[in-house]
Every structure is written in C-alpha cells, then in structure tokens.
Amino acid sequence: MDQQEKIYDLIGIGIGPFNLSLAALLDEIDGVEPLFFEQKEGFDWHPGMLIEGTKMQVPFIADLVTMADPTNPYSFLNYISKNERMYQFYFLQRLDIPRREYNDYCQWVAKQLDSCQFGQRVTNIRHYKDNKELFEVEVTHMNSGEVEVYCTKHLVMGTGSVPVMPQSFRNASSEDVFHTADFLSNRDRCRKADSITVVGSGQSAAEAFRELLREQRDCGYQLDWITRSAGFESMEESKLSLEHFSPDYVNYFYQLPQHQKDEIFASQGLYYKGISNHTINDIYNLLYEYSVGREELNIGLQVLSEVKEIRPKVEGGYELECYHYQKGETFTHHSDLVIAATGYKPYVPDFVHHLEDFLEWDEKGRYKVTKDYRLVKTKETANEIYVHSGISHTHGVGSTNLGLSIHRNKVIINHLTGREVFPINEKNIFQSFNV
Ligand SMILES: Cc1cc2nc3c(=O)[nH]c(=O)nc-3n(C[C@H](O)[C@H](O)[C@H](O)COP(=O)(O)OP(=O)(O)OC[C@H]3O[C@@H](n4cnc5c(N)ncnc54)[C@H](O)[C@@H]3O)c2cc1C
C-alpha cells in the first residue's frame, strides 16, 4: 500500500456528469487542488442506453460549465467549435442534442482534465482528527489491484445510481433477463430471439421498446410491453412544470419538514418517471404504420399488470407470472428474453455507511444534508463531505437533473473556497413556490 504525502483540497468519488462538471469548473479556479477518481477505464455515460436517435432531456446549455460561466473553455459550444462542426450544429437548430453526443462531449472534457483519474475505485475513507484534520482515501487500481492512500481536506461524493433488478427476476439467466442498462450490449441477442418482453413504463422502457419495434418486422420476434402502471403515461414537460427543476424549487423544498418532503417527492413521479411525448409519438406512429392493411402485429401492450415472478421453462424461454391488480386475476406470459426497465437507485458506497459515528442519519437510515450540499457531521471539524448522490429526500425531485448540476457545483465551490466565486441568484423563475 502506497501512502501519498500530498494533501489535496478535495477528492471526488466517481466521475459522472456531476463531478465532471465540478472538475471542469475547478480547473479554471486558482488555489484549489482537487483529484477525482472513477472506477471505469474512461468516462462513459450510461453506455447501455446510448441508442442512436435518443436525445438529452435538458437543453445543451445545461452542459458541464455554461450556466456558471459561458466563457469557460469546457463549454459544449467550444467542443462543437474545436470539432469543426459549428455550421452543422447551427443548421441543426436543436437545443436537445443526441445522447451520444453529450457522452462524446463529456469524454472530450474528461481527457483534458489532469484532475480526473480513471480505472481507480475509492474503496475506503477514514477521518483523522489527531495532528492534522483530514480524510484518508484508499484507492484501488482496477487492473493491478494495487492500493494507494491519498489525503484530502474535503471529499465530494458523485457516485450516482445503480440499476435496480427485482429479486423475483433473478431466478433467470442474466443473459436472458437483463436490465435496460445493458440494452445495447444485448442488441444482437434480441435480434435473434423469438420473443421479447419489456417490463416497466419509464423513459428507458419506451426507448428500448421503440428500438425493438423499429426492427421487429425484419427480425420477426413477438414483442410485448408490460407495465403495472395504469397507462403508458407521459412525462410532465410543460415549461411551468419544468420550473420544479430550478434552484428556487430546491430552496423551497429544502426547508419543508422531512415527513412532508417524503410525501411530496413520492407524488412527483411524472416529473421524471414518465415517458417523453416525442418517444410515445414515435411508438404510436410505428404501430399505426404497421397496422395498415390490418397486418398481424405480433405486438402486445399490457397495462395494469405486475410481473410477479419469472420462471425458466423446461423447453426453453421463461414464464412470466403476472397479476392484473384491478381485476384481481393472475395470468402467465411466455418470453425468450425479458428486458427489465425497472429503474435505478442512488448508490451510496458501504464505506460511507461505515462512517456512522461521524455522520448524522435520519430515522429511515438516510444521511442528513445541509442546504449547501454537505453531509451533516456529529463532530466539530473543518473537513467536509460534499454530496451529489442520494439527496432526493433532502433536496427533492431535481436532485439527479443535469440542469441543476451547475447550480449545485456553484454552491459547493463557493463553500469550498470560502468566497463568492460564483454569484447565486435568488430569483430564477416566474412562479413562486413560497408565500
Ligand atoms: C439512460 C439515462 C439517461 C438520462 N438522461 C438524462 C437527461 O437527459 N437529463 C437529465 O437531467 N438527467 C438524465 N438522467 C439522470 C441523471 O442525469 C443521470 O443518472 C446522471 O448520470 C447522474 O450523474 P452522476 O454524476 O450523479 O452519476 P453517474 O453518472 O451515475 O456517475 C457516477 C459514477 O461514479 C462511479 N463510482 C461509483 N462508486 C465509485 C467508487 N467507489 N470509486 C470510483 N468511482 C465510483 C460510477 O462508476 C459512475 O461512473 C439519465 C439517466 C439515465 C439512466
């Protein structure tokens, strides 16, 4: 185990868009020495869902830096310019860039930042208060297994989320029953299947279904889509609803009592869990085209039905036990492949839970977070753990929204540096949430 002498100002755990944005903004600020670690070999944003034709759900202005500093060299427009695509982008006339392009842009930024280290996983953190107050961060190299220990004054957690696979789906082979997070790597397998079922009705479900639908007639598989929701509901995308993804709404939400926050957040699913209207339109248009001439469709869309269990069949394929909860009836459905569009959950590494004496937790076992994105500590110390992940219970529906990442990073940088590097506007939207 190698111990590094140097004391960093900030060590970041995970390099997704939130910490990458922080790294890019800090690169332009003198006097702060940060280091960020990512376990993957390079920056890669939800690679299993980088389907051609999918697009960002936020305008390109919500890139890694522009909303804090439009002159920053790591802006999306500078990426376009350096790639000599300015005229093509100009004629494209779109704010919602392709998802693949966002990933390529982030890779372009990550490659320029010396503070971003890849192929290294943070495996433990410890807080020391004795002589010097600091955190020791244990980092494991993914290829060699070699462990190094780094010291830092502060930490920032950007560990994002991980796919959720229901326990009842795990009796099946992971090659046949897989999460949408692995959709693209299973694409060829889908093409060869006789039947495929997508389970769930969020945006990822719809994108996988649309993609399979496009190839359905060439590949000839039976294609089904099953959801326990009452319908294939669209995401709430009106401009005034989008104002829920503003600093103003975060500020309003933050000061509510915890029980009220939990109730409100649970009721806001359609702000982020539904399907984009354009995706539903694409699917409907394809279904309509396919139905011309009253062709046999070999396509099923089933609502109000929960897939309770997936059982392997002796003759091959799987039996899905489903329950129609309004009719109170159970039925079975056969499929060779099942794609679980069953969402993601925040990922908080175990070593954070091991800091149980250092951090304050609520009665549901969630860490407490200050308004300016620091974990609440039990001890008096100048060392902070800033946090991007797992804060929906404290900061609300916009916690994973990329349009809010810059605001959060501005707040974090101002606190970290102890000065107003970035002014924070109090009023950013038309409506009022507070009285
Ligand atoms: C398919 C998909 C599309 C989305 N599209 C949009 C969109 O268009 N607009 C929008 O606003 N939101 C979108 N979201 C939601 C959200 O913006 C993303 O989930 C986003 O990736 C969150 O960024 P992040 O930086 O918090 O975490 P992540 O992108 O999840 O990155 C976290 C990183 O931390 C790494 N990590 C974890 N633990 C460790 C460790 N111990 N050591 C080292 N590295 C570690 C992981 O490998 C990972 O790379 C989308 C989500 C999905 C799933």
The ligand as a Tripos MOL2 file, in Angstrom:
@<TRIPOS>MOLECULE
LIG
   53    58     1     0     0
SMALL
NO_CHARGES

@<TRIPOS>ATOM
      1 C1        -30.2710    6.3920  -19.5230 C.3       1 LIG1
      2 C2        -30.3460    7.6520  -18.6930 C.ar      1 LIG1
      3 C3        -30.4910    8.8780  -19.3140 C.ar      1 LIG1
      4 C4        -30.5730   10.0380  -18.5630 C.ar      1 LIG1
      5 N1        -30.7590   11.2140  -19.2190 N.ar      1 LIG1
      6 C5        -30.8690   12.3540  -18.5120 C.ar      1 LIG1
      7 C6        -31.0830   13.6120  -19.1920 C.ar      1 LIG1
      8 O1        -31.1740   13.6670  -20.4140 O.2       1 LIG1
      9 N2        -31.1780   14.7330  -18.4320 N.ar      1 LIG1
     10 C7        -31.0960   14.6900  -17.0590 C.ar      1 LIG1
     11 O2        -31.2010   15.7410  -16.4310 O.2       1 LIG1
     12 N3        -30.8830   13.5320  -16.4090 N.ar      1 LIG1
     13 C8        -30.7690   12.3620  -17.0950 C.ar      1 LIG1
     14 N4        -30.5560   11.1820  -16.4270 N.ar      1 LIG1
     15 C9        -30.4510   11.2020  -14.9520 C.3       1 LIG1
     16 C10       -29.0500   11.6700  -14.4360 C.3       1 LIG1
     17 O3        -28.6810   12.8450  -15.0010 O.3       1 LIG1
     18 C11       -28.0000   10.6510  -14.6950 C.3       1 LIG1
     19 O4        -28.2850    9.4750  -13.9660 O.3       1 LIG1
     20 C12       -26.5400   11.0920  -14.3840 C.3       1 LIG1
     21 O5        -25.6950   10.1240  -14.8970 O.3       1 LIG1
     22 C13       -26.2530   11.3330  -12.9320 C.3       1 LIG1
     23 O6        -24.9080   11.7500  -12.8550 O.3       1 LIG1
     24 P1        -23.9550   11.4850  -11.6280 P.3       1 LIG1
     25 O7        -22.6920   12.2070  -11.9090 O.co2     1 LIG1
     26 O8        -24.6620   11.8000  -10.3610 O.co2     1 LIG1
     27 O9        -23.7480    9.9060  -11.5650 O.3       1 LIG1
     28 P2        -23.3830    8.7770  -12.6090 P.3       1 LIG1
     29 O10       -23.4760    9.2550  -13.9990 O.co2     1 LIG1
     30 O11       -24.1780    7.5890  -12.2010 O.co2     1 LIG1
     31 O12       -21.8450    8.5230  -12.3050 O.3       1 LIG1
     32 C14       -21.3940    8.0220  -11.0750 C.3       1 LIG1
     33 C15       -20.0350    7.4020  -11.3250 C.3       1 LIG1
     34 O13       -19.4390    7.0680  -10.0760 O.3       1 LIG1
     35 C16       -18.6460    5.9000  -10.2680 C.3       1 LIG1
     36 N5        -18.3890    5.3360   -8.9510 N.ar      1 LIG1
     37 C17       -19.3070    4.8670   -8.0600 C.ar      1 LIG1
     38 N6        -18.6780    4.4490   -6.9460 N.ar      1 LIG1
     39 C18       -17.3450    4.6660   -7.1220 C.ar      1 LIG1
     40 C19       -16.1940    4.4580   -6.3090 C.ar      1 LIG1
     41 N7        -16.2940    3.9540   -5.0910 N.pl3     1 LIG1
     42 N8        -14.9980    4.7910   -6.8260 N.ar      1 LIG1
     43 C20       -14.8870    5.3070   -8.0770 C.ar      1 LIG1
     44 N9        -15.9290    5.5180   -8.8830 N.ar      1 LIG1
     45 C21       -17.1580    5.2130   -8.4120 C.ar      1 LIG1
     46 C22       -19.5090    5.0480  -11.1930 C.3       1 LIG1
     47 O14       -18.7320    4.1090  -11.8790 O.3       1 LIG1
     48 C23       -20.0880    6.1160  -12.1280 C.3       1 LIG1
     49 O15       -19.3600    6.2770  -13.3120 O.3       1 LIG1
     50 C24       -30.4910    9.9850  -17.1440 C.ar      1 LIG1
     51 C25       -30.3450    8.7510  -16.5170 C.ar      1 LIG1
     52 C26       -30.2750    7.5970  -17.2770 C.ar      1 LIG1
     53 C27       -30.1570    6.2750  -16.5620 C.3       1 LIG1
@<TRIPOS>BOND
     1     1     2 1
     2     2     3 ar
     3     2    52 ar
     4     3     4 ar
     5     4     5 ar
     6     4    50 ar
     7     5     6 ar
     8     6     7 ar
     9     6    13 1
    10     7     8 2
    11     7     9 ar
    12     9    10 ar
    13    10    11 2
    14    10    12 ar
    15    12    13 ar
    16    13    14 ar
    17    14    15 1
    18    14    50 ar
    19    15    16 1
    20    16    17 1
    21    16    18 1
    22    18    19 1
    23    18    20 1
    24    20    21 1
    25    20    22 1
    26    22    23 1
    27    23    24 1
    28    24    25 2
    29    24    26 1
    30    24    27 1
    31    27    28 1
    32    28    29 2
    33    28    30 1
    34    28    31 1
    35    31    32 1
    36    32    33 1
    37    33    34 1
    38    33    48 1
    39    34    35 1
    40    35    36 1
    41    35    46 1
    42    36    37 ar
    43    36    45 ar
    44    37    38 ar
    45    38    39 ar
    46    39    40 ar
    47    39    45 ar
    48    40    41 1
    49    40    42 ar
    50    42    43 ar
    51    43    44 ar
    52    44    45 ar
    53    46    47 1
    54    46    48 1
    55    48    49 1
    56    50    51 ar
    57    51    52 ar
    58    52    53 1
@<TRIPOS>SUBSTRUCTURE
     1 LIG1         1 GROUP 0 **** ****
